């Protein structure tokens, strides 16, 4: 569904919703976030939300954001909240944290979550390696998203793109 949204629809600009989510994250009162995310969907709010957090990083307690993000990313049964948690985790470089990388790689194998894991990995100092792992292991839209974001930095990646990526 997210792929269809990216390529075949226009984006709404729910500034009030983003302000509400930011307010909840700042205050630590995050109980209302799932209702907001479920109503509007992560795809509609995540990019401007993450931009606002990055631009005002000093206003947020990083460890509390991480603590909060892990809960929906790894413990929610609501796919929109899992996406939201992954996206928040993407604010941080997990390139030196193999346990977190493995958890996110596992989530990235589920096609509906692939795009969010790819976006998170792009910010890591070794994110292209994660993107390559995902690209090699998934098909469909997930593979398309991974191939679009994959940088041909090594001979192995270039060979895969030219010869093996078709399946």
Backbone as JSON Lines, residues from 0, in Angstrom:
{"i":0,"aa":"X","n":[0.81,-1.2,0.0],"ca":[0.0,0.0,0.0],"c":[0.86,1.26,0.0]}
{"i":1,"aa":"X","n":[1.96,1.23,0.75],"ca":[2.83,2.41,0.79],"c":[3.42,2.68,-0.58]}
{"i":2,"aa":"X","n":[3.79,1.63,-1.3],"ca":[4.36,1.82,-2.64],"c":[3.36,2.48,-3.56]}
{"i":3,"aa":"X","n":[2.12,2.07,-3.49],"ca":[1.08,2.71,-4.28],"c":[0.95,4.18,-3.88]}
{"i":4,"aa":"X","n":[0.99,4.43,-2.58],"ca":[0.9,5.8,-2.09],"c":[2.04,6.67,-2.57]}
{"i":5,"aa":"X","n":[3.24,6.11,-2.62],"ca":[4.41,6.87,-3.06],"c":[4.33,7.21,-4.54]}
{"i":6,"aa":"X","n":[3.95,6.23,-5.34],"ca":[4.02,6.42,-6.78],"c":[2.72,6.87,-7.43]}
{"i":7,"aa":"X","n":[1.58,6.76,-6.73],"ca":[0.31,7.0,-7.4],"c":[-0.63,7.93,-6.66]}
{"i":8,"aa":"X","n":[-0.18,8.65,-5.67],"ca":[-1.08,9.58,-5.01],"c":[-0.31,10.82,-4.58]}
{"i":9,"aa":"X","n":[-1.07,11.83,-4.27],"ca":[-0.45,13.05,-3.8],"c":[-0.41,13.04,-2.28]}
{"i":10,"aa":"X","n":[0.55,13.71,-1.74],"ca":[0.74,13.73,-0.3],"c":[-0.08,14.85,0.32]}
{"i":11,"aa":"X","n":[-0.76,14.53,1.42],"ca":[-1.44,15.56,2.2],"c":[-0.41,16.2,3.11]}
{"i":12,"aa":"X","n":[-0.75,17.36,3.65],"ca":[0.18,18.05,4.55],"c":[-0.52,18.3,5.89]}
{"i":13,"aa":"X","n":[-0.56,17.28,6.72],"ca":[-1.28,17.44,7.99],"c":[-0.42,18.08,9.08]}
{"i":14,"aa":"X","n":[-0.16,19.39,8.95],"ca":[0.72,20.09,9.9],"c":[0.23,19.99,11.33]}
{"i":15,"aa":"X","n":[-1.1,20.06,11.54],"ca":[-1.63,19.98,12.89],"c":[-1.36,18.62,13.51]}
{"i":16,"aa":"X","n":[-1.45,17.59,12.7],"ca":[-1.21,16.23,13.18],"c":[0.26,16.07,13.57]}
{"i":17,"aa":"X","n":[1.14,16.59,12.75],"ca":[2.57,16.51,13.03],"c":[2.89,17.28,14.32]}
{"i":18,"aa":"X","n":[2.3,18.45,14.46],"ca":[2.52,19.24,15.68],"c":[2.02,18.47,16.91]}
{"i":19,"aa":"X","n":[0.92,17.77,16.76],"ca":[0.38,16.99,17.88],"c":[1.34,15.85,18.26]}
{"i":20,"aa":"X","n":[1.83,15.13,17.27],"ca":[2.76,14.02,17.54],"c":[4.04,14.56,18.16]}
{"i":21,"aa":"X","n":[4.55,15.67,17.63],"ca":[5.77,16.27,18.2],"c":[5.56,16.67,19.65]}
{"i":22,"aa":"X","n":[4.41,17.22,19.94],"ca":[4.1,17.62,21.31],"c":[4.1,16.41,22.24]}
{"i":23,"aa":"X","n":[3.52,15.33,21.78],"ca":[3.49,14.1,22.59],"c":[4.9,13.56,22.81]}
{"i":24,"aa":"X","n":[5.73,13.59,21.76],"ca":[7.11,13.09,21.89],"c":[7.93,13.96,22.86]}
{"i":25,"aa":"X","n":[7.75,15.27,22.78],"ca":[8.47,16.19,23.67],"c":[8.08,15.98,25.13]}
{"i":26,"aa":"X","n":[6.79,15.81,25.35],"ca":[6.3,15.71,26.72],"c":[6.49,14.32,27.31]}
{"i":27,"aa":"X","n":[6.7,13.34,26.44],"ca":[6.82,11.96,26.92],"c":[5.47,11.3,27.12]}
{"i":28,"aa":"X","n":[4.39,12.01,26.84],"ca":[3.04,11.46,26.95],"c":[2.64,10.9,25.59]}
{"i":29,"aa":"X","n":[3.07,9.68,25.35],"ca":[2.95,9.09,24.02],"c":[1.74,8.19,23.84]}
{"i":30,"aa":"X","n":[0.86,8.1,24.83],"ca":[-0.3,7.2,24.75],"c":[-1.24,7.53,23.59]}
{"i":31,"aa":"X","n":[-1.29,8.79,23.18],"ca":[-2.21,9.19,22.11],"c":[-1.61,9.04,20.71]}
{"i":32,"aa":"X","n":[-0.33,8.78,20.63],"ca":[0.3,8.68,19.31],"c":[-0.3,7.57,18.45]}
{"i":33,"aa":"X","n":[-0.55,6.37,18.97],"ca":[-1.11,5.33,18.1],"c":[-2.42,5.73,17.4]}
{"i":34,"aa":"X","n":[-3.3,6.41,18.1],"ca":[-4.56,6.83,17.49],"c":[-4.32,7.81,16.34]}
{"i":35,"aa":"X","n":[-3.39,8.72,16.54],"ca":[-3.07,9.71,15.51],"c":[-2.44,9.03,14.3]}
{"i":36,"aa":"X","n":[-1.48,8.16,14.56],"ca":[-0.79,7.47,13.47],"c":[-1.77,6.58,12.71]}
{"i":37,"aa":"X","n":[-2.61,5.87,13.42],"ca":[-3.59,5.0,12.77],"c":[-4.55,5.79,11.9]}
{"i":38,"aa":"X","n":[-4.97,6.95,12.37],"ca":[-5.94,7.76,11.63],"c":[-5.35,8.3,10.33]}
{"i":39,"aa":"X","n":[-4.11,8.79,10.39],"ca":[-3.52,9.44,9.22],"c":[-2.58,8.55,8.43]}
{"i":40,"aa":"X","n":[-2.05,7.51,9.05],"ca":[-1.09,6.65,8.36],"c":[0.3,7.24,8.43]}
{"i":41,"aa":"X","n":[1.27,6.39,8.57],"ca":[2.66,6.84,8.71],"c":[3.15,7.54,7.46]}
{"i":42,"aa":"X","n":[2.81,7.02,6.31],"ca":[3.32,7.57,5.06],"c":[3.0,9.06,4.91]}
{"i":43,"aa":"X","n":[1.83,9.47,5.38],"ca":[1.41,10.86,5.22],"c":[2.15,11.83,6.14]}
{"i":44,"aa":"X","n":[2.67,11.33,7.25],"ca":[3.25,12.26,8.23],"c":[4.73,12.07,8.49]}
{"i":45,"aa":"X","n":[5.31,10.96,8.1],"ca":[6.63,10.61,8.62],"c":[7.75,11.53,8.13]}
{"i":46,"aa":"X","n":[7.8,11.86,6.87],"ca":[8.9,12.69,6.38],"c":[8.93,14.07,7.04]}
{"i":47,"aa":"X","n":[7.81,14.8,7.05],"ca":[7.86,16.1,7.73],"c":[8.08,15.97,9.23]}
{"i":48,"aa":"X","n":[7.59,14.89,9.83],"ca":[7.79,14.68,11.26],"c":[9.27,14.47,11.57]}
{"i":49,"aa":"X","n":[9.93,13.59,10.83],"ca":[11.35,13.35,11.06],"c":[12.19,14.58,10.77]}
{"i":50,"aa":"X","n":[11.82,15.33,9.75],"ca":[12.52,16.59,9.45],"c":[12.41,17.55,10.62]}
{"i":51,"aa":"X","n":[11.21,17.68,11.17],"ca":[11.0,18.58,12.31],"c":[11.82,18.13,13.52]}
{"i":52,"aa":"X","n":[11.89,16.83,13.76],"ca":[12.69,16.33,14.89],"c":[14.17,16.63,14.66]}
{"i":53,"aa":"X","n":[14.65,16.37,13.44],"ca":[16.07,16.63,13.14],"c":[16.4,18.11,13.29]}
{"i":54,"aa":"X","n":[15.52,18.98,12.83],"ca":[15.77,20.42,12.9],"c":[15.72,20.96,14.32]}
{"i":55,"aa":"X","n":[15.07,20.25,15.2],"ca":[14.92,20.69,16.59],"c":[15.41,19.62,17.56]}
{"i":56,"aa":"X","n":[16.47,18.95,17.2],"ca":[16.96,17.79,17.96],"c":[17.21,18.11,19.43]}
{"i":57,"aa":"X","n":[17.64,19.31,19.73],"ca":[17.95,19.67,21.11],"c":[16.71,19.65,22.0]}
{"i":58,"aa":"X","n":[15.53,19.73,21.42],"ca":[14.3,19.74,22.2],"c":[13.84,18.33,22.61]}
{"i":59,"aa":"X","n":[14.51,17.31,22.07],"ca":[14.09,15.94,22.32],"c":[15.17,15.18,23.06]}
{"i":60,"aa":"X","n":[14.77,14.36,23.98],"ca":[15.68,13.5,24.72],"c":[15.89,12.24,23.87]}
{"i":61,"aa":"X","n":[17.08,12.1,23.29],"ca":[17.35,11.0,22.36],"c":[17.09,9.64,22.98]}
{"i":62,"aa":"X","n":[17.51,9.44,24.21],"ca":[17.31,8.12,24.82],"c":[15.83,7.81,25.03]}
{"i":63,"aa":"X","n":[15.02,8.82,25.3],"ca":[13.58,8.6,25.45],"c":[12.92,8.32,24.1]}
{"i":64,"aa":"X","n":[13.39,8.99,23.06],"ca":[12.86,8.72,21.72],"c":[13.2,7.28,21.32]}
{"i":65,"aa":"X","n":[14.44,6.87,21.58],"ca":[14.84,5.5,21.26],"c":[14.01,4.5,22.06]}
{"i":66,"aa":"X","n":[13.89,4.74,23.35],"ca":[13.11,3.85,24.22],"c":[11.68,3.73,23.72]}
{"i":67,"aa":"X","n":[11.09,4.88,23.38],"ca":[9.72,4.86,22.87],"c":[9.65,4.11,21.53]}
{"i":68,"aa":"X","n":[10.57,4.4,20.61],"ca":[10.53,3.83,19.26],"c":[10.67,2.32,19.27]}
{"i":69,"aa":"X","n":[11.46,1.78,20.16],"ca":[11.65,0.33,20.22],"c":[10.35,-0.39,20.53]}
{"i":70,"aa":"X","n":[9.53,0.2,21.38],"ca":[8.29,-0.46,21.78],"c":[7.37,-0.75,20.59]}
{"i":71,"aa":"X","n":[6.99,0.24,19.79],"ca":[6.14,-0.1,18.65],"c":[6.9,-0.86,17.55]}
{"i":72,"aa":"X","n":[8.17,-0.55,17.35],"ca":[8.91,-1.21,16.27],"c":[8.99,-2.71,16.49]}
{"i":73,"aa":"X","n":[9.22,-3.12,17.72],"ca":[9.45,-4.54,17.99],"c":[8.36,-5.21,18.8]}
{"i":74,"aa":"X","n":[7.36,-4.44,19.22],"ca":[6.36,-5.05,20.09],"c":[4.91,-4.8,19.72]}
{"i":75,"aa":"X","n":[4.66,-3.97,18.73],"ca":[3.28,-3.65,18.39],"c":[2.71,-4.68,17.42]}
{"i":76,"aa":"X","n":[1.41,-4.91,17.52],"ca":[0.74,-5.75,16.53],"c":[0.03,-4.89,15.49]}
{"i":77,"aa":"X","n":[0.25,-3.58,15.55],"ca":[-0.32,-2.63,14.6],"c":[0.78,-2.24,13.61]}
{"i":78,"aa":"X","n":[0.61,-2.61,12.37],"ca":[1.68,-2.41,11.38],"c":[2.03,-0.94,11.2]}
{"i":79,"aa":"X","n":[1.06,-0.04,11.32],"ca":[1.37,1.39,11.2],"c":[2.28,1.84,12.34]}
{"i":80,"aa":"X","n":[2.06,1.32,13.52],"ca":[2.91,1.67,14.66],"c":[4.3,1.05,14.53]}
{"i":81,"aa":"X","n":[4.4,-0.14,13.96],"ca":[5.71,-0.75,13.7],"c":[6.48,0.15,12.74]}
{"i":82,"aa":"X","n":[5.83,0.6,11.68],"ca":[6.46,1.52,10.72],"c":[6.92,2.79,11.42]}
{"i":83,"aa":"X","n":[6.07,3.32,12.28],"ca":[6.38,4.54,13.0],"c":[7.61,4.35,13.88]}
{"i":84,"aa":"X","n":[7.66,3.24,14.6],"ca":[8.81,2.94,15.45],"c":[10.09,2.8,14.65]}
{"i":85,"aa":"X","n":[10.02,2.1,13.53],"ca":[11.2,1.94,12.66],"c":[11.67,3.31,12.18]}
{"i":86,"aa":"X","n":[10.72,4.13,11.76],"ca":[11.08,5.46,11.26],"c":[11.78,6.29,12.33]}
{"i":87,"aa":"X","n":[11.28,6.24,13.55],"ca":[11.94,6.97,14.64],"c":[13.33,6.4,14.91]}
{"i":88,"aa":"X","n":[13.48,5.1,14.87],"ca":[14.8,4.5,15.05],"c":[15.76,4.95,13.95]}
{"i":89,"aa":"X","n":[15.23,5.28,12.79],"ca":[16.04,5.76,11.68],"c":[16.69,7.12,11.93]}
{"i":90,"aa":"X","n":[16.3,7.77,13.0],"ca":[16.94,9.03,13.36],"c":[18.36,8.81,13.9]}
{"i":91,"aa":"X","n":[18.69,7.57,14.21],"ca":[19.96,7.25,14.86],"c":[20.78,6.28,14.01]}
{"i":92,"aa":"X","n":[22.1,6.36,14.15],"ca":[23.02,5.48,13.41],"c":[23.22,4.19,14.2]}
{"i":93,"aa":"X","n":[22.67,3.11,13.69],"ca":[22.8,1.79,14.33],"c":[23.88,0.96,13.64]}
{"i":94,"aa":"X","n":[24.75,1.61,12.87],"ca":[25.78,0.92,12.12],"c":[26.75,0.11,12.96]}
{"i":95,"aa":"X","n":[26.93,0.47,14.22],"ca":[27.83,-0.26,15.11],"c":[27.08,-1.08,16.15]}
{"i":96,"aa":"X","n":[25.82,-1.36,15.89],"ca":[25.0,-2.1,16.83],"c":[24.41,-3.33,16.12]}
{"i":97,"aa":"X","n":[25.18,-4.42,16.05],"ca":[24.73,-5.6,15.3],"c":[23.37,-6.15,15.74]}
{"i":98,"aa":"X","n":[23.09,-6.11,17.04],"ca":[21.8,-6.63,17.51],"c":[20.64,-5.83,16.92]}
{"i":99,"aa":"X","n":[20.76,-4.5,16.94],"ca":[19.71,-3.66,16.37],"c":[19.62,-3.85,14.86]}
{"i":100,"aa":"X","n":[20.76,-3.95,14.2],"ca":[20.75,-4.16,12.76],"c":[20.03,-5.46,12.41]}
{"i":101,"aa":"X","n":[20.29,-6.51,13.17],"ca":[19.67,-7.81,12.91],"c":[18.16,-7.74,13.11]}
{"i":102,"aa":"X","n":[17.73,-7.06,14.15],"ca":[16.29,-6.9,14.39],"c":[15.63,-6.14,13.23]}
{"i":103,"aa":"X","n":[16.28,-5.06,12.81],"ca":[15.71,-4.27,11.71],"c":[15.78,-5.04,10.39]}
{"i":104,"aa":"X","n":[16.83,-5.8,10.17],"ca":[16.92,-6.63,8.97],"c":[15.77,-7.63,8.94]}
{"i":105,"aa":"X","n":[15.48,-8.23,10.07],"ca":[14.36,-9.17,10.15],"c":[13.05,-8.48,9.79]}
{"i":106,"aa":"X","n":[12.81,-7.3,10.34],"ca":[11.6,-6.55,9.98],"c":[11.59,-6.18,8.5]}
{"i":107,"aa":"X","n":[12.77,-5.88,7.96],"ca":[12.87,-5.49,6.56],"c":[12.52,-6.59,5.58]}
{"i":108,"aa":"X","n":[12.49,-7.83,6.05],"ca":[12.11,-8.95,5.18],"c":[10.6,-9.0,4.94]}
{"i":109,"aa":"X","n":[9.85,-8.3,5.78],"ca":[8.41,-8.2,5.59],"c":[8.18,-7.02,4.65]}
{"i":110,"aa":"X","n":[7.66,-7.32,3.48],"ca":[7.62,-6.32,2.4],"c":[6.95,-5.01,2.79]}
{"i":111,"aa":"X","n":[5.96,-5.06,3.64],"ca":[5.29,-3.82,4.03],"c":[6.17,-2.93,4.9]}
{"i":112,"aa":"X","n":[7.2,-3.51,5.49],"ca":[8.1,-2.75,6.36],"c":[9.44,-2.42,5.68]}
{"i":113,"aa":"X","n":[9.7,-3.02,4.55],"ca":[11.0,-2.87,3.88],"c":[11.37,-1.41,3.66]}
{"i":114,"aa":"X","n":[10.46,-0.64,3.13],"ca":[10.74,0.76,2.81],"c":[11.21,1.53,4.05]}
{"i":115,"aa":"X","n":[10.61,1.25,5.18],"ca":[10.95,1.97,6.41],"c":[12.32,1.55,6.94]}
{"i":116,"aa":"X","n":[12.65,0.27,6.82],"ca":[13.97,-0.19,7.24],"c":[15.04,0.38,6.3]}
{"i":117,"aa":"X","n":[14.75,0.42,5.0],"ca":[15.7,1.0,4.05],"c":[15.96,2.47,4.37]}
{"i":118,"aa":"X","n":[14.9,3.2,4.66],"ca":[15.05,4.62,5.0],"c":[15.88,4.78,6.27]}
{"i":119,"aa":"X","n":[15.65,3.92,7.24],"ca":[16.43,3.98,8.48],"c":[17.9,3.68,8.2]}
{"i":120,"aa":"X","n":[18.16,2.66,7.41],"ca":[19.54,2.23,7.14],"c":[20.33,3.27,6.35]}
{"i":121,"aa":"X","n":[19.67,4.06,5.55],"ca":[20.39,5.06,4.74],"c":[21.18,6.03,5.59]}
{"i":122,"aa":"X","n":[20.77,6.24,6.82],"ca":[21.46,7.18,7.7],"c":[22.63,6.58,8.46]}
{"i":123,"aa":"X","n":[22.86,5.29,8.33],"ca":[23.95,4.64,9.05],"c":[25.24,4.78,8.26]}
{"i":124,"aa":"X","n":[26.36,4.77,8.95],"ca":[27.63,4.88,8.23],"c":[27.87,3.65,7.35]}
{"i":125,"aa":"X","n":[27.25,2.51,7.65],"ca":[27.37,1.32,6.81],"c":[26.01,0.89,6.27]}
{"i":126,"aa":"X","n":[25.13,1.83,6.1],"ca":[23.76,1.53,5.67],"c":[23.65,0.87,4.32]}
{"i":127,"aa":"X","n":[24.56,1.18,3.41],"ca":[24.49,0.55,2.09],"c":[24.65,-0.96,2.19]}
{"i":128,"aa":"X","n":[25.43,-1.43,3.17],"ca":[25.57,-2.87,3.38],"c":[24.23,-3.49,3.76]}
{"i":129,"aa":"X","n":[23.48,-2.83,4.64],"ca":[22.16,-3.33,5.04],"c":[21.21,-3.32,3.85]}
{"i":130,"aa":"X","n":[21.24,-2.25,3.08],"ca":[20.38,-2.15,1.91],"c":[20.69,-3.28,0.94]}
{"i":131,"aa":"X","n":[21.95,-3.6,0.77],"ca":[22.35,-4.7,-0.12],"c":[21.84,-6.04,0.42]}
{"i":132,"aa":"X","n":[21.95,-6.26,1.72],"ca":[21.44,-7.51,2.31],"c":[19.95,-7.65,2.04]}
{"i":133,"aa":"X","n":[19.22,-6.57,2.24],"ca":[17.78,-6.62,2.02],"c":[17.49,-6.84,0.54]}
{"i":134,"aa":"X","n":[18.17,-6.13,-0.33],"ca":[17.93,-6.26,-1.77],"c":[18.13,-7.7,-2.25]}
{"i":135,"aa":"X","n":[19.09,-8.38,-1.67],"ca":[19.39,-9.75,-2.08],"c":[18.34,-10.75,-1.58]}
{"i":136,"aa":"X","n":[17.62,-10.4,-0.53],"ca":[16.74,-11.37,0.13],"c":[15.25,-11.18,-0.11]}
{"i":137,"aa":"X","n":[14.86,-10.11,-0.75],"ca":[13.43,-9.82,-0.87],"c":[13.07,-9.63,-2.34]}
{"i":138,"aa":"X","n":[11.79,-9.78,-2.63],"ca":[11.28,-9.58,-3.99],"c":[10.2,-8.52,-3.97]}
{"i":139,"aa":"X","n":[9.58,-8.28,-5.11],"ca":[8.47,-7.35,-5.2],"c":[8.88,-5.91,-4.98]}
{"i":140,"aa":"X","n":[7.94,-5.14,-4.4],"ca":[8.2,-3.73,-4.18],"c":[9.38,-3.49,-3.25]}
{"i":141,"aa":"X","n":[9.58,-4.39,-2.29],"ca":[10.72,-4.25,-1.4],"c":[12.04,-4.25,-2.15]}
{"i":142,"aa":"X","n":[12.14,-5.14,-3.12],"ca":[13.36,-5.21,-3.92],"c":[13.51,-3.95,-4.78]}
{"i":143,"aa":"X","n":[12.41,-3.47,-5.31],"ca":[12.45,-2.25,-6.11],"c":[12.93,-1.08,-5.26]}
{"i":144,"aa":"X","n":[12.36,-0.94,-4.07],"ca":[12.79,0.14,-3.18],"c":[14.27,0.0,-2.81]}
{"i":145,"aa":"X","n":[14.71,-1.21,-2.53],"ca":[16.11,-1.44,-2.16],"c":[17.04,-1.11,-3.33]}
{"i":146,"aa":"X","n":[16.69,-1.58,-4.52],"ca":[17.54,-1.32,-5.7],"c":[17.64,0.17,-5.98]}
{"i":147,"aa":"X","n":[16.55,0.91,-5.77],"ca":[16.57,2.36,-5.99],"c":[17.53,3.07,-5.03]}
{"i":148,"aa":"X","n":[17.69,2.52,-3.86],"ca":[18.51,3.17,-2.83],"c":[19.92,2.62,-2.73]}
{"i":149,"aa":"X","n":[20.19,1.55,-3.44],"ca":[21.49,0.88,-3.36],"c":[22.55,1.63,-4.16]}
{"i":150,"aa":"X","n":[23.66,1.92,-3.51],"ca":[24.79,2.56,-4.18],"c":[25.77,1.48,-4.63]}
{"i":151,"aa":"X","n":[26.19,1.49,-5.9],"ca":[27.11,0.45,-6.4],"c":[28.55,0.72,-5.97]}
{"i":152,"aa":"X","n":[28.8,0.59,-4.66],"ca":[30.09,0.94,-4.08],"c":[31.17,-0.14,-4.24]}
{"i":153,"aa":"X","n":[30.75,-1.38,-4.42],"ca":[31.73,-2.47,-4.49],"c":[31.51,-3.28,-5.76]}
{"i":154,"aa":"X","n":[32.51,-4.08,-6.1],"ca":[32.37,-4.98,-7.26],"c":[31.24,-5.98,-7.04]}
{"i":155,"aa":"X","n":[31.1,-6.47,-5.8],"ca":[30.03,-7.42,-5.5],"c":[28.66,-6.82,-5.75]}
{"i":156,"aa":"X","n":[28.46,-5.59,-5.34],"ca":[27.17,-4.92,-5.55],"c":[26.96,-4.65,-7.04]}
{"i":157,"aa":"X","n":[27.97,-4.17,-7.71],"ca":[27.84,-3.9,-9.15],"c":[27.51,-5.18,-9.92]}
{"i":158,"aa":"X","n":[28.17,-6.28,-9.58],"ca":[27.9,-7.56,-10.23],"c":[26.46,-8.01,-9.97]}
{"i":159,"aa":"X","n":[26.01,-7.87,-8.74],"ca":[24.66,-8.26,-8.4],"c":[23.64,-7.43,-9.19]}
{"i":160,"aa":"X","n":[23.88,-6.12,-9.26],"ca":[22.96,-5.24,-10.0],"c":[22.9,-5.65,-11.46]}
{"i":161,"aa":"X","n":[24.04,-5.92,-12.06],"ca":[24.1,-6.22,-13.49],"c":[23.64,-7.63,-13.84]}
{"i":162,"aa":"X","n":[23.94,-8.61,-12.97],"ca":[23.73,-10.0,-13.34],"c":[22.69,-10.75,-12.55]}
{"i":163,"aa":"X","n":[22.49,-10.41,-11.29],"ca":[21.7,-11.3,-10.43],"c":[20.43,-10.68,-9.89]}
{"i":164,"aa":"X","n":[20.25,-9.42,-9.95],"ca":[19.13,-8.79,-9.28],"c":[17.78,-9.18,-9.86]}
{"i":165,"aa":"X","n":[17.74,-9.74,-11.0],"ca":[16.46,-10.14,-11.58],"c":[15.87,-11.38,-10.93]}
{"i":166,"aa":"X","n":[16.58,-12.02,-10.05],"ca":[16.01,-13.19,-9.39],"c":[16.93,-14.3,-9.52]}
